[in-house]
Amino acid sequence: MREIDDEFEVELGRIGNRRPTKAAGYLRRVRQEAAKAGAGARAGSSFTGGRIGRGRAQGAVLTGRGRSQGQRRVVIKARIVRIKSADLGAVRAHLRYVQRDGVTRDGEPGELYDASNDRADGKDFAERSTGDRHQFRFIVAPEDSAELADLKPFVRDLMRQMEQDLGTRLDWVAADHFNTGHPHTHIVLRGQDDAGGDLVIARDYIANGFRSRAAELITRELGPETEIEVARKLQQEITAERLTRLDRSILRDSSDGALEVRVPSGREPAWQTARIGRLRTLERMGLAEESEPGRWRIDPKLEPKLRRMGERGDIIKTMHREMAAAGISKAAGDYTIFDPEGHVRRLVGRVVGEGFADELTERRYVVIDGMDGRTHYAEIGALGANDEPAVRNTILELRSRVAEPRAIDRTIAEIGARHGGSYSDRLHREFDPQASGEFVGSHVRRLEAMRREGMVSRLADGNWDVGKDYLDRALRYEELQRSRNPVRVAVLSWQRLEDLPQALGATWLDRKLLGKESQELAATGFGADVETALRARRQWLIEQGLAREEGGQVRFARNMIETLEARELARTAVEISARTGLEHVDAKAGEQVSGIYRRMLTLNSGRFALIERSHDFALVPWRPVLERARGQLVTGSVGGEGISWSIGIKRGLGR
């Protein structure tokens, strides 16, 4: 501005000139300092709560400090998990996850460590967590972590610094992972301070302060970034098919999709040169256009498009790695990503790899060698408490999860509508006297699952308050489940395909031969392998007297599946009797089975539970819920559709 005879005349710069002036830089600093002092809140700005908790002062200072010249970068991912004091299963499961196989440099299982021990006891840590309201989980990934021979000293220094910033001793364990291109560390921190109170950490510290401390430490360890390192990293970003720092800078400096770029000069010419190179790359991708020299139009969806490209690139690398580990080679066009909302809603194939699509939230993926001759990558979401990860060489079926009420929900809704929004076992039996105990129990298990999400409630008298809008609640529940697990996963065979043609028992091949599962088989890959296995299985069944050839066709015995299953169970029972000295008893429909649940058996015909009594035992269909009762007394009522279980005199399993 220029003063002329007590008047001010505003001199406008070039339109689109966003280069900060000295005055603008000073005003920015004033705003930052005012925000630190809380002046922003007094001036009427919105209160975010970002500075409530320990580390608020350090978080505010480190947030405003920014990244210094030569400082190395560290990626921090954080998650706060609420835990139940009565059920530490989720804590133990996460500790098992961070110690899983193949995460060390030598491909060995990971090992937990803490502030003073290279081998920490995960079980002891879980027991100490009893009573904690929540838990913090961090992934710490320095950009240059591959240059560190050992991550432990760095992580211990970081956690000691965190203790100083928060003003309390911390109880934590960690495990280093080297199974990706960037070595990183998983840290599990108890949500309790040294006084026994809830550990509350300011959001500013979690979002920025912790990362700044990590960046300071890694820079101190490896030294500041040299100009050569900076140039090398920028060069890699220029042609990267993913969202980069250069892209964020371009988006930040653009206005309404327009960006003006000047010839590099003055400060950081390498950065400006890299930005121009990145714009040329984006132009070749069709995501930017130079309308005239120095003026660019930026695709309004640049960020989401680049994120999708990066995710797809990571997925393709994952598929290549898994297929190479399985010794399978395919052309690039044979790789595809399974879209639960696409036109293909069902996928059957052999598992060639599995892992985590998101390590922080533990969302999993599987790589499937499909019967259609293609290799599919599919995200299947997080595992439930009773679920198991997919095992290599098992045969799976994936189905798109449809968010709509089930038939079971319509029955509950109808019973509830007749009784003022109430449901119970007794009301169900009055509604349908022919319903088996297992069938009624399946409705109760459905309500129990919805109760855990707060969508229905159990009354003191044991009845369920399902409300008059139950179908709307069921729809919301299904939508929630679809967001967590976009596909339904069913194991068709726990055994390898190569072991099925001559296997005793009712196998997946037998069900395909009977026409209960239909899907076209490709002439190559897994489809061709299945066709070969089916021919061998047909011949074996003929030799066993369970099939015969008539007029060029193969006809199968009417009770073939039941006979095969009975033969396998009989052989298994003989082996158990020889080992234990107990007598095997058959569990028939209409009978009750009572005894100690010992373990689960995986047979060709499926999974069965071993129920043991003082002098005998029974083999009955297994349900995941039984794992909560291992070693305990269980009682089951055998019905035509399965078994309804209860533990001792307690209420029903899963009810």
N, C-alpha and C positions, 0 to 999 in steps of 0.2 A: 504494500500500500504506500501511497505518496501523499503527503500533506500539502494542500494548496489553499491558501487564504482561509484557514479554519475549516476547510471542507476536506473530505476524504474521497479519493477516486480509486476505485478498485480496478486493478490491472489483472485481467484474466490470463492465465497461461494457455498453452495449447490444449484443445479438447482431448481428453483421454490421457493427459500427462499425469501419471500416478506416482512419479518419482518423489519420494518424501523430501520436504525442505527441512532446514535446520529447525524452523519453528515447529513444524509438524512432529519432528523427532522429540523436541523438548516437551510438547504437549502430551505425546504418548508416554513419556517418562513420568510426567505429573499424574496422569491417570493411573499408571501402574502403582506409584507410591501412594496415591489416595486410596486405591483399592486395598493395598496392604494395611493401611491404617484404619480401614473400615469407613472411610468417608463416602464411599460409593453407596453403602447402605443408608447412611444418614441423608444422602442426597435424594433418596427415594428409589434407588435401583432395587431390583428383586433380590430377595434373600434365597440363596441356594443351599445353605447348610454345608458347603464344601469345606468349611474350616472348623467344624465341630469334631472334637476328638483329639487324640494325641497326635503330635507332629504338625499341628495347624500352623504354627509360626514358621517352622522350617519349610513346610509345604508351600506357604505363600511366598517366602523369599526365593526358594528354588524355582518356583513357577515363573516369577517375574525376571529371574536372572537370564533365562534363555541359554542357548548353546554357544559356548565360547569357541574362539578360533582354534582349530586343531583337535577339538574334543571328539572322541570316538563315540559311535552310536551304540545304544543298547535298546533292544525291544523288550518291554515288560508287558505281560498279560496277567491280569488279576481277576480273581473271582472270590466272592464271599458266599460260603455255603452254610446254610442253617442245618444243624444236626440235632437229632433227638437223643437225649441222654439214655433212654431205654433201648435204643437200637443204634449200635455203632457199626452196623453192616456197611453203610455207605463209606465210613471212614476207612474201614479195613479194605474194602474193595478198591478205593483210590490208592491206598498204599501198595496193594498188590499190583495195581496197574503201573505205578511208577517203577516197580521192580521187575517188570515183565521181561521175558526173554528177548535177547538180541538188541539191547539198547547200549551196550558198552562198545568200545572200539574193537574188541575181540568177538563181538556177537554174543556175549554172555548176558545172563540176567543182571539187572541193575542192583546196586546195593545202597541202602539208606545210610546216611551219615548225619551227624549233628555238629554242634559247636565244638565238641572235644573228642569225638570218637569217629573213626572211619567206618565203623560198623554199628549202626544203631538198631535197636530192637523195635520193629514196627508194632508188634503186639503190645509191648509196654507203652508205646506212645498212644496207641488207640485206647488203652485202659486209662491212661492219664487224662484223656479227652472226655471221659465220662463226666457229664454235668456241664460241659461247655455248651454255650448257646449257639456258637457259630465257629467257623474255621476259615482261615484265609489260605488260598491256593494261588501261587505265583509261578509263572514260567519266565525265567530270566535268560535272554539270548543275546549276548554281545555280538555285534556284527563281525568282530575279528576273533571270535572265541576259538577258531581252529588254530590260532597261533599260541594258545595256552596249552602247555603240556598237561596241566591238571586244573580243573575248575574249582576244586575244593577250597584252596586258599582264598580265591577271589570271593566265593560265596560266603565264607566265614567272615571275611572283612566286611562284606556288604551287610550281613546280619548284625555284626557288632556296631556298625554305623547306625543301623536302624534302631538298635537298642538305645544308643545315645540320643537319637532324634526323638524317640518316643518316651524316653525317660523311664524305661522299665525293662527288666529281664524278659527275654522271649524264649518260648519253648517251641522248637522247630526241628524238622527233619528234612532232608533233601536227597535227591538222586540225580546224577548226571546222565544225560542221554546223548549218544553219538550216532543214532540210527538215521539221522537226516543230514542234509548238506551243511547244516549249521548246528554245531553242538550247543546244547542248552541244558538248563537245570530246572527241575521241578522242586519247588519249596512248599512244604505244608506247615503252616503256622497255626498254633492253637489260638483260639479266641479268648484267652484269659491272660491277665497281666500278673505281675509277681505278687500282688496283694490278694489274688483270688477273685478279682472283679472282672467284668466283661471288658475285653480289650476293644476299644473303639478307636479307629484310626481315621484321621481327617481325610476327606475325599481328595483334597488338593495334594496331600502327601502320597496317597495311593496312585493318583493319576499322573503326577509329575515329579514329586519329590524323590520317590524311591528310584525312579529312572535316572534322575539327575545324579543321585549318589552313585548308582552303578556306573554311569558314564564317567564320573570323576575317577573312580577306582580303576576302571579298565584303562583309562588314559594314563593314569599314574603307573600302571603295571607295564604297558606296552609303549608308552611314550606318545606324544601328540602325533596326529596324522601328518605325514609328510605331503608335500605338494605332489609327489609322484603317486602316492596312494590315493589322494583325492582325485587326481586326473584319471587314474585307472578305474576307480569306482564310478565316476561320472561317465566314462566311456562305455562301461557296461550298461548304464542306465539309458544311454541314448537309443539303443536298438532293442531294449527289453520289451517283450510283449506282456506287460503288466503295468500296474500303477506305480510310478516312481516319485522320488522327491522332485524331479524336474517337472513332472506333470502337476504336482501340488502347487509348485511355484507358478506355473503357467495359469492354473485356475485361480490362484489367489490374486494375480495381477491383471486378470482379464475382467472386463466389465460388459455384461450382457452379451457374452460370447465373443467380444472383440478384444484384441490384444495388439499393442503397438510395441515393436521391438527395435531397439537402436543398435547401432554398431558397437561391439564390445569395446569399452574403454574404461580407464580408471581402475576402480576397485574390483577384484575378482573377475578378471577377463575370462578365466577358464570356465567359470560358472555360466557366464553369458554365452560363451561359445557353445557350451554343452546344451543350453536351452535352445539355441538356434538349430543345432543338430537334431535335438529331440522334436522340434516342430517339423523338420523335414521328414523324420520318421513317421510322425503322426499323419503328415500329408499323404505319404505312401499307403498308410493304413485306411485312409479315407476319413480321418477323425479331425483334420484341420485343413484349412485352405488359405493360401496367401492371396488376398483380394488385390493388393497392390504392394509394391516393395515396402517391407517393414510393417505391414498391417495384416493381421491374421484373423480369420473367423474360426472359432473353436466349437467343435460339436458339443451341444448342450448336455449330451449324455456321455461325455468323455470318461468321467470317473467310473460309472457303473459298467461301461463297456470294457474298459481296461481291467477292471477287477474280474469280470467274467473271463477275459482272455487269460489272465494270470491263473485263475482257478483251473481253467481247462488245461493250461500248460502243465500245471502241477499234477493234475489227474492223469494226463497222458504219460508223464514221467513215472508216476506210480504204477500204472498198468504195465509199462515196459519192464520196470524192475521186477514186478511180481511174476510176469510171464517168463522172464529170463531165469528167475530163481526156480521156477517149475520146469524149466527146460523146454518151453513151448515157444515156437517162433511163428509170428503171423505178420501179414502185410499191414501197413498203416491204416488202410481203409477198413480193416476188420475190427477196429476198436471203436467203441461207442459208449455213451453215458446213458444209463437207464433213467428215464424221466417218469416218475410216478404219475404225472399228469398228461403224459403223451398218449399216443394211440396204442402202444404196446403196454398192456396192463399186467401181463404175467410173464415171468422169466424163469426158466428151469435150466440148471447147469451145475457144473462142478466148481467148487471153490478152489481157486489157485492162489489166493492171497487175501489177507484181511488186515485191518489196522484202524488208525484213528484219523478221521477227516478233520477233527478239531480236538486237539489234545486237552485243552482247558475244560471244555464241556463234555469231553469223552464221547463225542458223537463218532460212530464207527462207519467204516466202509467195507465192502467186500468186492473182490474182483472175481467175476464168474466167467468160466469158459462155457458158453451157452450151447444148447442143442441146435441153435440156429446157425452155428458155425462162426459166431462173432464173440469177441471178448467184451464183457460189459463191466463198467464201474458203477456201483450203486451205493448211495448213502442210506444206511438203515437206521440211523439215530442212536440214541443211548440205550444200553442194555438195562432191563429191569432187574429187580433184586434176585429173581429166580432164573434169569436168562443166562445162557452161555455164549461166549464168542464163537463165531463160525470156525470150523477146523478145516485145514487144507484137505482136499480130496473128498470131503463130504458132498452130498448132492442136495442142493437147496431149491426151494420154490419161493420166488418173490412175487407178491401181489400188491398192486397199488392199494393203499388204504383209502377207503371211501368214507367220508364223514357223513354218516346218516345213522339214525337209530336202527338197532337190530330187531329181529323178531322177538328176542328175549325182552327187549325194552317195551315192545307193544303189549306183551303179556303183563308186565309189571304195571304199565300205565292203565290197562283195562281193569286190573284188580284194584289199583289205587282209586280209579274213578268211581268204583262201586262202594268204596269204604272211606270216602272223604279224604283221599290222599294218603291212605295208610296201606302198608303191605306187610305180610308176615308169612312164615311157612304154613301156618294153620289156614290162613285165608287163601293161600294158593291151592292147598289140597281141597278146600271146599269148592274152589272155582274149577279145579280139574282133579277129580278123585283118582283118575288113572295115572297121574304124574308120578314118576319114580322119585326116590329120594335124591338120586344123582341129578335128575332134571331140575328139581326144586332147588337143590344146592347150587346149581349153576347160576340161578337167578340171584341167590343171596350173595354169591361171590361177585357178581356184577355190581350189586349195590355197595358191597364193601369197598370195591375199587373206586367207585364214585364218591363214597364217604371220605376216602383219603384225600380227595380233591375238593372237599367241602361242598359238594353238590347235593347230597342227601344226608340225612342224619338218622341215627339209631336212637329210639326212645328207651326210657328206663325199663319198660316192660318187654323189651326185645323186639317190638314192632319197628317198622321203618316209616319215617315221614318222607314220602317221595313227592308230595305236592300234587296239585292238579295240573301243573305244567311239566310233568315228568319228561315227556318226549322232547321238550325244548332243552331241558337239562341234559338229557342223553345226547342230543345233538352237540351241545357245547362241549361235553366230555369227549366226544369223538373228534371234534375239531382240535381240541387240545392234544389228544393222542396223535393225531396226524401231524401236528407241528413238531412233536417230539420224535415220532417214528413214522416217516412217510410211507413205509412199506411194511407189509406183514411177511414174516419170515417163517417158513416151515421146512423142517429137515425131512427130506424124502428118504435118505439113506445115510446112516452114520458110517457105513463101510465104503471102501473104494469100489468103483465100478468093476475093476479087474477081479475083485473077490466075489462078485455076485453070481456069475453064471452057474456055479456048482455049489452055492451056499445052501446049507440046510436052514429052512425057515421061510417065511413069507416075505419076499424081498420086493423092492421097488420095481424090479423088472417084471415080476409076476403080475403086479397090478397094471402095468402098462400092457402086458400081453392080454389081459382080460378086458382091455379097452376102457378101464376106469380113469385113465389119464391119456389125453390125446394131445399131441403137438407134433408138428412136422419136424423131421430129422434132416439136418443138412448132410450133404455128401462128404463134408470135410470136418475136421476137428472133432469136438466132443460128440456131435451128432452122428458121425460115422462110427465112433467108438461104441455108442449106445446101440446102433443097428447091429454091429458085430456081436455085442453081448447078448442081445435079444435072440439072435439065431442060436447061439450056444446054449442059452437058457431053455429054449424050446426043445432042443435035442435032449438036454438033461431031464426035463420033465417027462418026455416020452420014455426015457430009460427007467424012470422012477414009477411008471405006471399012472402018472397023473395027467397024461395027455396022450392023444393018438392022432394019427393022420388019416383023414377020410376025404377021398376025392380031391386030393391036392391041397386040402386045408387041415389045419391043426385044431382039434377040439379038446378043450380042457375039462377036467373033472369038475362037477358042479360044486363040490366042497373043497376045491384045491387049496384056497388060502387057509381055511381052518385046519386042514390036514397038515400043511406045511408048518403052521405055527405050533400045533400040538406036538409034532415030531421034535421040533427044536426045544420046546419047553421040557419035554420028557428027557431028552439027552442032557439038558442043563441041570434038571433035577437030580439025575443020577450022579452027575459030577459033584453037586453040592452034598448029596447024601454020603458019598464016599469020603468027602473031606470032613464033614461035620458029625456024621453018625446019626443025623436026624432023618425022620421019614417025611417024604413029600406028600401033601394032601392037595387035592384039586379044590379050587374055589368056584362053586357053581352059582348061577344066577339065583337070586332070592336068599342066599346065605349071607351070614356075617363072618367077616374075617377079623380076628383080634390077635395082637401080638406086638413084638418089638420090631420097629422098622430099622433094618440093618444097613441096607445100601441099595443102590440102583444098579441094574444090570442092563447093558446095551447089547441087544441081540439083533440078528438079522430081521426078526419080525417086529422089532420096536424096542421100547424100554419097559422094563418090568421092575417091580419093587419086591425085595426079599423081606417077607414078614415071618419072623421067627418066634416060636413058642418053646416051651420046655422040652417037648419030645418030637416036635415036627415043625414044618415050615410050609409056606405057600408062596407061589409066584403070581403076582397080580399086576394089572396095568399100572404103570407109574404115573404120578402127577408131580409137577415141579413143586407144588406146595408141601409135599412130603419132606423135602429137604430141611424144612424148619423143625421136623420132628425126628431127625436121625437119632437113633438110640433111645427113643421114647416109645411108650405104649400107644398104639393107634388102633382104632376100631373102624372098620369099613363095611358098608352095606353094598353087596354086589348087585348091580342092576344090569339091564340090557344095554345101557349106554355107558357104563363105566362103574366107578365106585365112589361113594360119598364118604369122606373120611372125617374122623374126629380123633382128638388126642385125649386119652384117658377120660376123665369126667369133665374136661373143659369143653367150651363151645367148639363147634366144628372148625376144622382147618379151613382157613380162607373165608370164614363167615364173619 
